[in-house]
Amino acid sequence: MIDFEKELEKFEPSMEVKEAEDAIKHKDLTDMMDILRQMVKEGRA
C-alpha cells in the first residue's frame, strides 16, 4: 500500500519555467549539426 505521508516527504517541486529555461540555455549541448560541422572541418565527411 502507498504511504502518502512518506511520498509527500520526498516531494520536491519542479523548477519554474524561467529557471528551467535558464538551466537549459546555459548547458553546452552538442547536436547533429555541430557533429557534422566538426567532421567536415576535420575532413572526415
Distance bins in CASP14 RR format, pairs under 12 A and 6 or more apart:
PFRMAT RR
TARGET T0000
AUTHOR 0000-0000-0000
RMODE 2
METHOD distances of the structure
MODEL  1
1 7 0 0 0 0 0 1 0 0 0 0 0
2 8 0 0 0 0 0 1 0 0 0 0 0
2 10 0 0 0 0 0 1 0 0 0 0 0
3 9 0 0 0 0 1 0 0 0 0 0 0
3 10 0 0 0 0 0 1 0 0 0 0 0
4 10 0 0 0 0 0 1 0 0 0 0 0
4 11 0 0 0 0 0 1 0 0 0 0 0
5 11 0 0 0 0 0 1 0 0 0 0 0
13 19 0 0 0 0 0 1 0 0 0 0 0
13 20 0 0 0 0 0 1 0 0 0 0 0
14 20 1 0 0 1 0 0 0 0 0 0 0
14 23 0 0 0 0 0 1 0 0 0 0 0
15 21 0 0 0 0 1 0 0 0 0 0 0
15 22 0 0 0 0 1 0 0 0 0 0 0
15 23 1 0 0 1 0 0 0 0 0 0 0
15 24 0 0 0 0 1 0 0 0 0 0 0
16 22 0 0 0 0 1 0 0 0 0 0 0
16 23 0 0 0 0 0 1 0 0 0 0 0
17 23 0 0 0 0 0 1 0 0 0 0 0
17 24 0 0 0 0 0 1 0 0 0 0 0
18 24 0 0 0 0 0 1 0 0 0 0 0
18 25 0 0 0 0 0 1 0 0 0 0 0
19 25 0 0 0 0 0 1 0 0 0 0 0
19 26 0 0 0 0 0 1 0 0 0 0 0
20 26 0 0 0 0 0 1 0 0 0 0 0
20 27 0 0 0 0 0 1 0 0 0 0 0
21 27 0 0 0 0 0 1 0 0 0 0 0
23 29 0 0 0 0 0 1 0 0 0 0 0
28 34 0 0 0 0 1 0 0 0 0 0 0
29 35 0 0 0 0 0 1 0 0 0 0 0
30 36 0 0 0 0 0 1 0 0 0 0 0
30 37 0 0 0 0 0 1 0 0 0 0 0
30 38 0 0 0 0 1 0 0 0 0 0 0
31 37 0 0 0 0 0 1 0 0 0 0 0
31 38 0 0 0 0 0 1 0 0 0 0 0
32 38 0 0 0 0 0 1 0 0 0 0 0
32 39 0 0 0 0 0 1 0 0 0 0 0
33 39 0 0 0 0 0 1 0 0 0 0 0
33 40 0 0 0 0 0 1 0 0 0 0 0
34 40 0 0 0 0 0 1 0 0 0 0 0
34 41 0 0 0 0 0 1 0 0 0 0 0
35 41 0 0 0 0 0 1 0 0 0 0 0
35 42 0 0 0 0 0 1 0 0 0 0 0
35 44 0 0 0 0 0 1 0 0 0 0 0
35 45 0 0 0 0 1 0 0 0 0 0 0
36 42 0 0 0 0 0 1 0 0 0 0 0
36 43 0 0 0 0 0 1 0 0 0 0 0
36 44 0 0 0 0 1 0 0 0 0 0 0
36 45 1 0 0 1 0 0 0 0 0 0 0
37 43 0 0 0 0 0 1 0 0 0 0 0
37 44 0 0 0 0 0 1 0 0 0 0 0
37 45 0 0 0 0 1 0 0 0 0 0 0
38 44 0 0 0 0 1 0 0 0 0 0 0
38 45 0 0 0 0 1 0 0 0 0 0 0
39 45 1 0 1 0 0 0 0 0 0 0 0
END
